[in-house]
Amino acid sequence: MPSDALSVPSGDSAAYTPSHPPVPSFPPSSWHQDDPRHDRAAGAWVGAGAAGCLVGAPAALVTELVDASAADAAAAGPGPAAGAATDSGAARLAGLIRAAITRLDAPADLGTALADPRDRAFARAVREACAQGRPPSPDSAAPVPGDPRGAALRAVAETPVPDLDLRAAAFPCRHFVDAVWRAAALGGDVAALYAGALAGARWGASGVPLEAQRRLADIVAPHDLVVRGVVMARGSDPALWPENSGYQTGESKSIYLPFHTPHPHDPGVILGNLTYLRSRPDVDAVVTLNRIGPGDAHTGLPARDRVEVWLADHPGANPNLPFVLEEAAAAVAALRAEGKRVLLHCAAGQSRTPAVAALYAVRGRGADVREALPRVIRAVEGHLNNPELSATVAALCGVHLDDVAAELFPEGLPPRRHHRA
């Protein structure tokens, strides 16, 4: 990510002080499970579709993008969508995203694949954003009236990136929303989709607001676009996520033995693990905090009520961590406000789940974060293997924890599920 992605203004609370770099480093050819290129490749597609929903574009425009992206997913080699060479709308955008993100670890000859220099400029910006988290340079835009590519480049390049300010709920990746609206003002709905693709490639799917993704789910499940982006960027491997489950649950009793328990602050929220999700429980909505494969989703529920949150359970692996935690807690609150019984889960239900559940308890139920965190962790028999999650939840509530375990559990950590002597 660029350096401004986690800048903290002077005078801001010292409550958010991660002890690890915001994004882990990997060899250029590596595709580690937490490689940020997964997030950003997914963000190009999810961002484009969600941008249309964000600005209220006609559903037909987003459908055009989705249909063209499905055709592109089966196409061989980079290049514009078939039949879209003279089209500057959503179908053309699908082809440009494919040209931009196909095999990110291999050289790309965009000059051969794309004849139009404005196509090349836009696709190059998307590729650099996806590969490196790099924003487009301010001089990359050459606006032409009616051209959504130039409007999107200009909007993403010139829209200020907010400073991180947890007290004000200001997050750098909010740039996505601001850039999409600016592109819409410059060039209309189609330009907003282009800006969503570019800003989504910069910030990742984790930086795209979940409410916009829920609206997108009425047209296409965002998970389908995640699969499309990751497979295009990394290459297909049916043995790996997202073409297969992210978890072979025989490795951990905490995952493969089903677990669920009521949220101690709200029994209308069920806290559980992946295997409990796979049992298709009697709930009205699901908020998922881990990677899921094609057989994991609770397909008995409407797509908009299956919210998937991009949240890794390793310190330093979440470039948009405060934003993602706030979004996940807000999604639980929104679903509860709709009268739904909600399953909140991750793989084991012991780390990400209690972090988001505690923030929901503070935001939605008026709990104190110092009381909510240990209470929820005890409820799920969880752990603090990744203290960054609890530290960030506390920071979002204005509390700084120097030593997470010692301050939340002064009498010692509670026993973990399936790890008792």
TORKOL-4160 file (C-alpha; in steps of 0.2 Angstrom, whole numbers, padded with zeros to 4 digits, m for minus):
421
<pt num="1" X="0000" Y="0000" Z="0000"/>
<pt num="2" X="0006" Y="0018" Z="m0002"/>
<pt num="3" X="0013" Y="0027" Z="0013"/>
<pt num="4" X="m0003" Y="0037" Z="0015"/>
<pt num="5" X="m0014" Y="0022" Z="0017"/>
<pt num="6" X="m0010" Y="0021" Z="0036"/>
<pt num="7" X="m0005" Y="0039" Z="0040"/>
<pt num="8" X="m0011" Y="0045" Z="0057"/>
<pt num="9" X="m0013" Y="0064" Z="0059"/>
<pt num="10" X="m0003" Y="0072" Z="0073"/>
<pt num="11" X="m0014" Y="0074" Z="0088"/>
<pt num="12" X="m0024" Y="0058" Z="0084"/>
<pt num="13" X="m0026" Y="0046" Z="0098"/>
<pt num="14" X="m0011" Y="0034" Z="0101"/>
<pt num="15" X="m0024" Y="0020" Z="0103"/>
<pt num="16" X="m0020" Y="0013" Z="0086"/>
<pt num="17" X="m0002" Y="0008" Z="0086"/>
<pt num="18" X="0000" Y="m0009" Z="0076"/>
<pt num="19" X="0016" Y="m0018" Z="0080"/>
<pt num="20" X="0018" Y="m0025" Z="0063"/>
<pt num="21" X="0019" Y="m0017" Z="0046"/>
<pt num="22" X="0002" Y="m0014" Z="0038"/>
<pt num="23" X="0005" Y="m0026" Z="0023"/>
<pt num="24" X="0016" Y="m0041" Z="0023"/>
<pt num="25" X="0030" Y="m0042" Z="0010"/>
<pt num="26" X="0030" Y="m0057" Z="m0002"/>
<pt num="27" X="0042" Y="m0062" Z="m0017"/>
<pt num="28" X="0035" Y="m0055" Z="m0033"/>
<pt num="29" X="0030" Y="m0073" Z="m0039"/>
<pt num="30" X="0023" Y="m0079" Z="m0023"/>
<pt num="31" X="0004" Y="m0080" Z="m0019"/>
<pt num="32" X="0004" Y="m0083" Z="m0001"/>
<pt num="33" X="m0014" Y="m0084" Z="0006"/>
<pt num="34" X="m0012" Y="m0066" Z="0013"/>
<pt num="35" X="m0004" Y="m0059" Z="m0002"/>
<pt num="36" X="m0013" Y="m0042" Z="m0004"/>
<pt num="37" X="m0015" Y="m0045" Z="m0023"/>
<pt num="38" X="m0029" Y="m0057" Z="m0019"/>
<pt num="39" X="m0038" Y="m0043" Z="m0011"/>
<pt num="40" X="m0034" Y="m0030" Z="m0024"/>
<pt num="41" X="m0038" Y="m0041" Z="m0039"/>
<pt num="42" X="m0055" Y="m0045" Z="m0031"/>
<pt num="43" X="m0057" Y="m0026" Z="m0028"/>
<pt num="44" X="m0056" Y="m0022" Z="m0046"/>
<pt num="45" X="m0072" Y="m0032" Z="m0050"/>
<pt num="46" X="m0081" Y="m0029" Z="m0034"/>
<pt num="47" X="m0077" Y="m0011" Z="m0034"/>
<pt num="48" X="m0084" Y="m0008" Z="m0051"/>
<pt num="49" X="m0100" Y="m0017" Z="m0048"/>
<pt num="50" X="m0102" Y="m0009" Z="m0031"/>
<pt num="51" X="m0098" Y="0008" Z="m0037"/>
<pt num="52" X="m0114" Y="0007" Z="m0049"/>
<pt num="53" X="m0125" Y="0003" Z="m0034"/>
<pt num="54" X="m0117" Y="0016" Z="m0023"/>
<pt num="55" X="m0122" Y="0030" Z="m0036"/>
<pt num="56" X="m0138" Y="0023" Z="m0040"/>
<pt num="57" X="m0134" Y="0018" Z="m0058"/>
<pt num="58" X="m0147" Y="0008" Z="m0067"/>
<pt num="59" X="m0146" Y="m0010" Z="m0063"/>
<pt num="60" X="m0145" Y="m0014" Z="m0082"/>
<pt num="61" X="m0128" Y="m0005" Z="m0082"/>
<pt num="62" X="m0121" Y="m0016" Z="m0068"/>
<pt num="63" X="m0129" Y="m0031" Z="m0076"/>
<pt num="64" X="m0120" Y="m0027" Z="m0092"/>
<pt num="65" X="m0103" Y="m0026" Z="m0083"/>
<pt num="66" X="m0107" Y="m0043" Z="m0074"/>
<pt num="67" X="m0112" Y="m0052" Z="m0090"/>
<pt num="68" X="m0097" Y="m0046" Z="m0099"/>
<pt num="69" X="m0086" Y="m0051" Z="m0085"/>
<pt num="70" X="m0093" Y="m0068" Z="m0085"/>
<pt num="71" X="m0089" Y="m0069" Z="m0104"/>
<pt num="72" X="m0072" Y="m0063" Z="m0101"/>
<pt num="73" X="m0068" Y="m0076" Z="m0087"/>
<pt num="74" X="m0069" Y="m0089" Z="m0101"/>
<pt num="75" X="m0059" Y="m0079" Z="m0113"/>
<pt num="76" X="m0041" Y="m0084" Z="m0118"/>
<pt num="77" X="m0028" Y="m0070" Z="m0116"/>
<pt num="78" X="m0030" Y="m0052" Z="m0111"/>
<pt num="79" X="m0039" Y="m0039" Z="m0121"/>
<pt num="80" X="m0055" Y="m0030" Z="m0122"/>
<pt num="81" X="m0072" Y="m0040" Z="m0121"/>
<pt num="82" X="m0077" Y="m0047" Z="m0138"/>
<pt num="83" X="m0088" Y="m0035" Z="m0148"/>
<pt num="84" X="m0084" Y="m0021" Z="m0136"/>
<pt num="85" X="m0070" Y="m0013" Z="m0146"/>
<pt num="86" X="m0080" Y="0003" Z="m0150"/>
<pt num="87" X="m0090" Y="0003" Z="m0134"/>
<pt num="88" X="m0085" Y="0014" Z="m0120"/>
<pt num="89" X="m0098" Y="0008" Z="m0108"/>
<pt num="90" X="m0098" Y="m0006" Z="m0095"/>
<pt num="91" X="m0094" Y="m0020" Z="m0107"/>
<pt num="92" X="m0078" Y="m0012" Z="m0112"/>
<pt num="93" X="m0074" Y="m0009" Z="m0094"/>
<pt num="94" X="m0075" Y="m0028" Z="m0091"/>
<pt num="95" X="m0062" Y="m0031" Z="m0105"/>
<pt num="96" X="m0050" Y="m0018" Z="m0098"/>
<pt num="97" X="m0051" Y="m0025" Z="m0081"/>
<pt num="98" X="m0047" Y="m0042" Z="m0088"/>
<pt num="99" X="m0033" Y="m0035" Z="m0098"/>
<pt num="100" X="m0026" Y="m0026" Z="m0083"/>
<pt num="101" X="m0026" Y="m0040" Z="m0070"/>
<pt num="102" X="m0023" Y="m0056" Z="m0080"/>
<pt num="103" X="m0008" Y="m0065" Z="m0072"/>
<pt num="104" X="m0001" Y="m0051" Z="m0062"/>
<pt num="105" X="0015" Y="m0061" Z="m0059"/>
<pt num="106" X="0019" Y="m0062" Z="m0078"/>
<pt num="107" X="0024" Y="m0048" Z="m0090"/>
<pt num="108" X="0009" Y="m0039" Z="m0098"/>
<pt num="109" X="0010" Y="m0032" Z="m0116"/>
<pt num="110" X="m0004" Y="m0020" Z="m0115"/>
<pt num="111" X="0002" Y="m0011" Z="m0130"/>
<pt num="112" X="m0001" Y="m0026" Z="m0141"/>
<pt num="113" X="m0017" Y="m0031" Z="m0132"/>
<pt num="114" X="m0025" Y="m0013" Z="m0132"/>
<pt num="115" X="m0024" Y="m0002" Z="m0148"/>
<pt num="116" X="m0032" Y="0013" Z="m0140"/>
<pt num="117" X="m0020" Y="0023" Z="m0130"/>
<pt num="118" X="m0033" Y="0028" Z="m0118"/>
<pt num="119" X="m0038" Y="0010" Z="m0115"/>
<pt num="120" X="m0019" Y="0007" Z="m0112"/>
<pt num="121" X="m0018" Y="0021" Z="m0099"/>
<pt num="122" X="m0033" Y="0015" Z="m0089"/>
<pt num="123" X="m0028" Y="m0003" Z="m0090"/>
<pt num="124" X="m0010" Y="0001" Z="m0085"/>
<pt num="125" X="m0016" Y="0011" Z="m0070"/>
<pt num="126" X="m0028" Y="m0003" Z="m0064"/>
<pt num="127" X="m0013" Y="m0016" Z="m0066"/>
<pt num="128" X="m0001" Y="m0005" Z="m0056"/>
<pt num="129" X="m0014" Y="m0002" Z="m0043"/>
<pt num="130" X="m0018" Y="m0021" Z="m0042"/>
<pt num="131" X="0000" Y="m0027" Z="m0042"/>
<pt num="132" X="0007" Y="m0014" Z="m0030"/>
<pt num="133" X="m0007" Y="m0004" Z="m0022"/>
<pt num="134" X="m0001" Y="0011" Z="m0032"/>
<pt num="135" X="m0012" Y="0026" Z="m0036"/>
<pt num="136" X="m0013" Y="0033" Z="m0053"/>
<pt num="137" X="m0001" Y="0048" Z="m0056"/>
<pt num="138" X="m0010" Y="0065" Z="m0057"/>
<pt num="139" X="m0004" Y="0067" Z="m0075"/>
<pt num="140" X="m0011" Y="0050" Z="m0081"/>
<pt num="141" X="m0028" Y="0057" Z="m0085"/>
<pt num="142" X="m0032" Y="0065" Z="m0101"/>
<pt num="143" X="m0050" Y="0069" Z="m0099"/>
<pt num="144" X="m0060" Y="0070" Z="m0115"/>
<pt num="145" X="m0079" Y="0074" Z="m0114"/>
<pt num="146" X="m0089" Y="0059" Z="m0113"/>
<pt num="147" X="m0074" Y="0047" Z="m0110"/>
<pt num="148" X="m0077" Y="0038" Z="m0093"/>
<pt num="149" X="m0058" Y="0032" Z="m0093"/>
<pt num="150" X="m0051" Y="0049" Z="m0092"/>
<pt num="151" X="m0064" Y="0055" Z="m0079"/>
<pt num="152" X="m0061" Y="0039" Z="m0068"/>
<pt num="153" X="m0042" Y="0042" Z="m0069"/>
<pt num="154" X="m0044" Y="0060" Z="m0065"/>
<pt num="155" X="m0056" Y="0057" Z="m0050"/>
<pt num="156" X="m0045" Y="0043" Z="m0042"/>
<pt num="157" X="m0029" Y="0053" Z="m0045"/>
<pt num="158" X="m0035" Y="0069" Z="m0038"/>
<pt num="159" X="m0047" Y="0064" Z="m0024"/>
<pt num="160" X="m0039" Y="0067" Z="m0008"/>
<pt num="161" X="m0035" Y="0052" Z="0003"/>
<pt num="162" X="m0042" Y="0054" Z="0021"/>
<pt num="163" X="m0030" Y="0053" Z="0035"/>
<pt num="164" X="m0033" Y="0039" Z="0047"/>
<pt num="165" X="m0043" Y="0046" Z="0062"/>
<pt num="166" X="m0051" Y="0033" Z="0073"/>
<pt num="167" X="m0061" Y="0046" Z="0083"/>
<pt num="168" X="m0069" Y="0053" Z="0068"/>
<pt num="169" X="m0071" Y="0036" Z="0059"/>
<pt num="170" X="m0061" Y="0043" Z="0045"/>
<pt num="171" X="m0051" Y="0029" Z="0035"/>
<pt num="172" X="m0040" Y="0031" Z="0020"/>
<pt num="173" X="m0050" Y="0018" Z="0010"/>
<pt num="174" X="m0065" Y="0030" Z="0011"/>
<pt num="175" X="m0056" Y="0037" Z="m0004"/>
<pt num="176" X="m0065" Y="0024" Z="m0014"/>
<pt num="177" X="m0082" Y="0031" Z="m0010"/>
<pt num="178" X="m0076" Y="0049" Z="m0013"/>
<pt num="179" X="m0067" Y="0045" Z="m0029"/>
<pt num="180" X="m0083" Y="0036" Z="m0036"/>
<pt num="181" X="m0094" Y="0051" Z="m0033"/>
<pt num="182" X="m0082" Y="0063" Z="m0040"/>
<pt num="183" X="m0081" Y="0052" Z="m0056"/>
<pt num="184" X="m0100" Y="0052" Z="m0057"/>
<pt num="185" X="m0100" Y="0071" Z="m0056"/>
<pt num="186" X="m0087" Y="0072" Z="m0070"/>
<pt num="187" X="m0093" Y="0058" Z="m0081"/>
<pt num="188" X="m0109" Y="0050" Z="m0075"/>
<pt num="189" X="m0114" Y="0033" Z="m0070"/>
<pt num="190" X="m0102" Y="0024" Z="m0082"/>
<pt num="191" X="m0087" Y="0034" Z="m0076"/>
<pt num="192" X="m0092" Y="0029" Z="m0058"/>
<pt num="193" X="m0090" Y="0011" Z="m0063"/>
<pt num="194" X="m0073" Y="0014" Z="m0070"/>
<pt num="195" X="m0068" Y="0024" Z="m0055"/>
<pt num="196" X="m0074" Y="0009" Z="m0044"/>
<pt num="197" X="m0063" Y="m0003" Z="m0054"/>
<pt num="198" X="m0048" Y="0008" Z="m0052"/>
<pt num="199" X="m0050" Y="0013" Z="m0034"/>
<pt num="200" X="m0056" Y="m0005" Z="m0029"/>
<pt num="201" X="m0039" Y="m0011" Z="m0037"/>
<pt num="202" X="m0030" Y="0001" Z="m0026"/>
<pt num="203" X="m0039" Y="m0002" Z="m0009"/>
<pt num="204" X="m0045" Y="m0020" Z="m0012"/>
<pt num="205" X="m0062" Y="m0028" Z="m0009"/>
<pt num="206" X="m0059" Y="m0025" Z="0009"/>
<pt num="207" X="m0060" Y="m0006" Z="0006"/>
<pt num="208" X="m0077" Y="m0007" Z="m0003"/>
<pt num="209" X="m0091" Y="m0003" Z="0009"/>
<pt num="210" X="m0102" Y="m0018" Z="0013"/>
<pt num="211" X="m0118" Y="m0009" Z="0011"/>
<pt num="212" X="m0114" Y="m0006" Z="m0007"/>
<pt num="213" X="m0109" Y="m0024" Z="m0008"/>
<pt num="214" X="m0126" Y="m0029" Z="m0001"/>
<pt num="215" X="m0135" Y="m0019" Z="m0015"/>
<pt num="216" X="m0123" Y="m0027" Z="m0028"/>
<pt num="217" X="m0129" Y="m0044" Z="m0021"/>
<pt num="218" X="m0146" Y="m0041" Z="m0028"/>
<pt num="219" X="m0138" Y="m0042" Z="m0046"/>
<pt num="220" X="m0124" Y="m0054" Z="m0043"/>
<pt num="221" X="m0116" Y="m0062" Z="m0028"/>
<pt num="222" X="m0100" Y="m0052" Z="m0024"/>
<pt num="223" X="m0092" Y="m0069" Z="m0020"/>
<pt num="224" X="m0093" Y="m0073" Z="m0039"/>
<pt num="225" X="m0083" Y="m0057" Z="m0043"/>
<pt num="226" X="m0070" Y="m0061" Z="m0030"/>
<pt num="227" X="m0068" Y="m0078" Z="m0038"/>
<pt num="228" X="m0066" Y="m0070" Z="m0055"/>
<pt num="229" X="m0053" Y="m0058" Z="m0050"/>
<pt num="230" X="m0042" Y="m0069" Z="m0040"/>
<pt num="231" X="m0042" Y="m0083" Z="m0053"/>
<pt num="232" X="m0038" Y="m0070" Z="m0067"/>
<pt num="233" X="m0024" Y="m0063" Z="m0057"/>
<pt num="234" X="m0016" Y="m0078" Z="m0050"/>
<pt num="235" X="m0022" Y="m0092" Z="m0062"/>
<pt num="236" X="m0033" Y="m0106" Z="m0060"/>
<pt num="237" X="m0030" Y="m0120" Z="m0047"/>
<pt num="238" X="m0045" Y="m0131" Z="m0042"/>
<pt num="239" X="m0036" Y="m0137" Z="m0027"/>
<pt num="240" X="m0035" Y="m0119" Z="m0019"/>
<pt num="241" X="m0047" Y="m0106" Z="m0013"/>
<pt num="242" X="m0057" Y="m0098" Z="m0020"/>
<pt num="243" X="m0061" Y="m0113" Z="m0032"/>
<pt num="244" X="m0060" Y="m0124" Z="m0017"/>
<pt num="245" X="m0064" Y="m0121" Z="0002"/>
<pt num="246" X="m0051" Y="m0110" Z="0011"/>
<pt num="247" X="m0051" Y="m0122" Z="0025"/>
<pt num="248" X="m0049" Y="m0141" Z="0025"/>
<pt num="249" X="m0057" Y="m0143" Z="0042"/>
<pt num="250" X="m0049" Y="m0159" Z="0048"/>
<pt num="251" X="m0033" Y="m0149" Z="0053"/>
<pt num="252" X="m0041" Y="m0141" Z="0068"/>
<pt num="253" X="m0054" Y="m0147" Z="0080"/>
<pt num="254" X="m0059" Y="m0129" Z="0083"/>
<pt num="255" X="m0065" Y="m0128" Z="0065"/>
<pt num="256" X="m0071" Y="m0146" Z="0061"/>
<pt num="257" X="m0081" Y="m0148" Z="0077"/>
<pt num="258" X="m0097" Y="m0137" Z="0075"/>
<pt num="259" X="m0098" Y="m0124" Z="0088"/>
<pt num="260" X="m0111" Y="m0110" Z="0091"/>
<pt num="261" X="m0117" Y="m0100" Z="0106"/>
<pt num="262" X="m0128" Y="m0084" Z="0108"/>
<pt num="263" X="m0119" Y="m0067" Z="0109"/>
<pt num="264" X="m0119" Y="m0063" Z="0127"/>
<pt num="265" X="m0125" Y="m0045" Z="0123"/>
<pt num="266" X="m0138" Y="m0050" Z="0110"/>
<pt num="267" X="m0146" Y="m0068" Z="0109"/>
<pt num="268" X="m0152" Y="m0063" Z="0091"/>
<pt num="269" X="m0134" Y="m0065" Z="0086"/>
<pt num="270" X="m0126" Y="m0082" Z="0085"/>
<pt num="271" X="m0108" Y="m0084" Z="0086"/>
<pt num="272" X="m0101" Y="m0099" Z="0078"/>
<pt num="273" X="m0088" Y="m0107" Z="0067"/>
<pt num="274" X="m0086" Y="m0113" Z="0049"/>
<pt num="275" X="m0093" Y="m0131" Z="0052"/>
<pt num="276" X="m0108" Y="m0124" Z="0060"/>
<pt num="277" X="m0111" Y="m0113" Z="0045"/>
<pt num="278" X="m0110" Y="m0129" Z="0034"/>
<pt num="279" X="m0124" Y="m0137" Z="0044"/>
<pt num="280" X="m0135" Y="m0124" Z="0036"/>
<pt num="281" X="m0142" Y="m0117" Z="0053"/>
<pt num="282" X="m0159" Y="m0109" Z="0055"/>
<pt num="283" X="m0154" Y="m0091" Z="0054"/>
<pt num="284" X="m0160" Y="m0077" Z="0043"/>
<pt num="285" X="m0143" Y="m0069" Z="0039"/>
<pt num="286" X="m0124" Y="m0073" Z="0040"/>
<pt num="287" X="m0109" Y="m0062" Z="0042"/>
<pt num="288" X="m0094" Y="m0072" Z="0037"/>
<pt num="289" X="m0077" Y="m0067" Z="0042"/>
<pt num="290" X="m0066" Y="m0080" Z="0033"/>
<pt num="291" X="m0063" Y="m0086" Z="0016"/>
<pt num="292" X="m0076" Y="m0098" Z="0010"/>
<pt num="293" X="m0077" Y="m0110" Z="m0005"/>
<pt num="294" X="m0091" Y="m0115" Z="m0017"/>
<pt num="295" X="m0098" Y="m0127" Z="m0005"/>
<pt num="296" X="m0098" Y="m0117" Z="0011"/>
<pt num="297" X="m0111" Y="m0103" Z="0008"/>
<pt num="298" X="m0128" Y="m0104" Z="0016"/>
<pt num="299" X="m0137" Y="m0104" Z="m0001"/>
<pt num="300" X="m0154" Y="m0106" Z="0008"/>
<pt num="301" X="m0153" Y="m0087" Z="0011"/>
<pt num="302" X="m0154" Y="m0072" Z="m0001"/>
<pt num="303" X="m0137" Y="m0066" Z="m0007"/>
<pt num="304" X="m0139" Y="m0049" Z="0001"/>
<pt num="305" X="m0141" Y="m0058" Z="0018"/>
<pt num="306" X="m0125" Y="m0068" Z="0016"/>
<pt num="307" X="m0112" Y="m0054" Z="0019"/>
<pt num="308" X="m0094" Y="m0059" Z="0016"/>
<pt num="309" X="m0080" Y="m0049" Z="0025"/>
<pt num="310" X="m0062" Y="m0049" Z="0019"/>
<pt num="311" X="m0053" Y="m0051" Z="0036"/>
<pt num="312" X="m0037" Y="m0061" Z="0038"/>
<pt num="313" X="m0032" Y="m0068" Z="0055"/>
<pt num="314" X="m0014" Y="m0064" Z="0054"/>
<pt num="315" X="m0006" Y="m0048" Z="0062"/>
<pt num="316" X="m0001" Y="m0035" Z="0048"/>
<pt num="317" X="m0012" Y="m0044" Z="0034"/>
<pt num="318" X="m0026" Y="m0032" Z="0034"/>
<pt num="319" X="m0022" Y="m0015" Z="0026"/>
<pt num="320" X="m0039" Y="m0008" Z="0030"/>
<pt num="321" X="m0041" Y="m0016" Z="0047"/>
<pt num="322" X="m0050" Y="m0003" Z="0057"/>
<pt num="323" X="m0062" Y="0000" Z="0042"/>
<pt num="324" X="m0066" Y="m0018" Z="0040"/>
<pt num="325" X="m0070" Y="m0021" Z="0058"/>
<pt num="326" X="m0081" Y="m0006" Z="0058"/>
<pt num="327" X="m0090" Y="m0012" Z="0042"/>
<pt num="328" X="m0092" Y="m0029" Z="0049"/>
<pt num="329" X="m0100" Y="m0023" Z="0065"/>
<pt num="330" X="m0111" Y="m0011" Z="0056"/>
<pt num="331" X="m0117" Y="m0026" Z="0045"/>
<pt num="332" X="m0122" Y="m0036" Z="0060"/>
<pt num="333" X="m0131" Y="m0021" Z="0067"/>
<pt num="334" X="m0140" Y="m0017" Z="0050"/>
<pt num="335" X="m0146" Y="m0035" Z="0049"/>
<pt num="336" X="m0152" Y="m0035" Z="0067"/>
<pt num="337" X="m0161" Y="m0019" Z="0063"/>
<pt num="338" X="m0170" Y="m0028" Z="0049"/>
<pt num="339" X="m0176" Y="m0040" Z="0062"/>
<pt num="340" X="m0165" Y="m0054" Z="0056"/>
<pt num="341" X="m0157" Y="m0068" Z="0067"/>
<pt num="342" X="m0139" Y="m0067" Z="0062"/>
<pt num="343" X="m0125" Y="m0080" Z="0062"/>
<pt num="344" X="m0108" Y="m0071" Z="0064"/>
<pt num="345" X="m0094" Y="m0083" Z="0061"/>
<pt num="346" X="m0076" Y="m0086" Z="0056"/>
<pt num="347" X="m0066" Y="m0102" Z="0053"/>
<pt num="348" X="m0064" Y="m0107" Z="0072"/>
<pt num="349" X="m0075" Y="m0094" Z="0079"/>
<pt num="350" X="m0062" Y="m0089" Z="0092"/>
<pt num="351" X="m0052" Y="m0074" Z="0085"/>
<pt num="352" X="m0061" Y="m0064" Z="0072"/>
<pt num="353" X="m0078" Y="m0068" Z="0078"/>
<pt num="354" X="m0076" Y="m0061" Z="0096"/>
<pt num="355" X="m0067" Y="m0046" Z="0089"/>
<pt num="356" X="m0082" Y="m0041" Z="0078"/>
<pt num="357" X="m0094" Y="m0047" Z="0091"/>
<pt num="358" X="m0087" Y="m0035" Z="0104"/>
<pt num="359" X="m0087" Y="m0020" Z="0093"/>
<pt num="360" X="m0105" Y="m0024" Z="0088"/>
<pt num="361" X="m0109" Y="m0025" Z="0107"/>
<pt num="362" X="m0101" Y="m0007" Z="0109"/>
<pt num="363" X="m0109" Y="0001" Z="0094"/>
<pt num="364" X="m0126" Y="m0008" Z="0094"/>
<pt num="365" X="m0129" Y="m0013" Z="0112"/>
<pt num="366" X="m0120" Y="0001" Z="0122"/>
<pt num="367" X="m0107" Y="m0010" Z="0130"/>
<pt num="368" X="m0090" Y="m0005" Z="0137"/>
<pt num="369" X="m0076" Y="m0011" Z="0126"/>
<pt num="370" X="m0066" Y="m0017" Z="0141"/>
<pt num="371" X="m0080" Y="m0027" Z="0147"/>
<pt num="372" X="m0086" Y="m0033" Z="0130"/>
<pt num="373" X="m0070" Y="m0040" Z="0123"/>
<pt num="374" X="m0066" Y="m0052" Z="0138"/>
<pt num="375" X="m0084" Y="m0057" Z="0139"/>
<pt num="376" X="m0086" Y="m0062" Z="0121"/>
<pt num="377" X="m0069" Y="m0071" Z="0120"/>
<pt num="378" X="m0074" Y="m0081" Z="0135"/>
<pt num="379" X="m0091" Y="m0085" Z="0127"/>
<pt num="380" X="m0083" Y="m0092" Z="0112"/>
<pt num="381" X="m0069" Y="m0100" Z="0122"/>
<pt num="382" X="m0057" Y="m0090" Z="0111"/>
<pt num="383" X="m0039" Y="m0084" Z="0111"/>
<pt num="384" X="m0028" Y="m0069" Z="0108"/>
<pt num="385" X="m0016" Y="m0077" Z="0096"/>
<pt num="386" X="m0019" Y="m0061" Z="0085"/>
<pt num="387" X="m0019" Y="m0047" Z="0098"/>
<pt num="388" X="m0020" Y="m0034" Z="0084"/>
<pt num="389" X="m0039" Y="m0038" Z="0082"/>
<pt num="390" X="m0043" Y="m0034" Z="0100"/>
<pt num="391" X="m0031" Y="m0019" Z="0101"/>
<pt num="392" X="m0039" Y="m0011" Z="0085"/>
<pt num="393" X="m0057" Y="m0014" Z="0092"/>
<pt num="394" X="m0052" Y="m0005" Z="0108"/>
<pt num="395" X="m0043" Y="0009" Z="0098"/>
<pt num="396" X="m0059" Y="0011" Z="0088"/>
<pt num="397" X="m0068" Y="0014" Z="0105"/>
<pt num="398" X="m0055" Y="0026" Z="0111"/>
<pt num="399" X="m0046" Y="0014" Z="0122"/>
<pt num="400" X="m0027" Y="0010" Z="0121"/>
<pt num="401" X="m0021" Y="m0007" Z="0126"/>
<pt num="402" X="m0003" Y="m0008" Z="0129"/>
<pt num="403" X="m0003" Y="m0027" Z="0133"/>
<pt num="404" X="m0020" Y="m0034" Z="0127"/>
<pt num="405" X="m0019" Y="m0050" Z="0136"/>
<pt num="406" X="m0014" Y="m0043" Z="0153"/>
<pt num="407" X="m0026" Y="m0029" Z="0152"/>
<pt num="408" X="m0041" Y="m0039" Z="0147"/>
<pt num="409" X="m0037" Y="m0054" Z="0157"/>
<pt num="410" X="m0027" Y="m0049" Z="0172"/>
<pt num="411" X="m0030" Y="m0066" Z="0181"/>
<pt num="412" X="m0024" Y="m0075" Z="0166"/>
<pt num="413" X="m0031" Y="m0081" Z="0149"/>
<pt num="414" X="m0046" Y="m0092" Z="0150"/>
<pt num="415" X="m0045" Y="m0110" Z="0143"/>
<pt num="416" X="m0047" Y="m0112" Z="0124"/>
<pt num="417" X="m0060" Y="m0123" Z="0116"/>
<pt num="418" X="m0053" Y="m0140" Z="0112"/>
<pt num="419" X="m0036" Y="m0135" Z="0119"/>
<pt num="420" X="m0038" Y="m0140" Z="0137"/>
<pt num="421" X="m0025" Y="m0151" Z="0145"/>
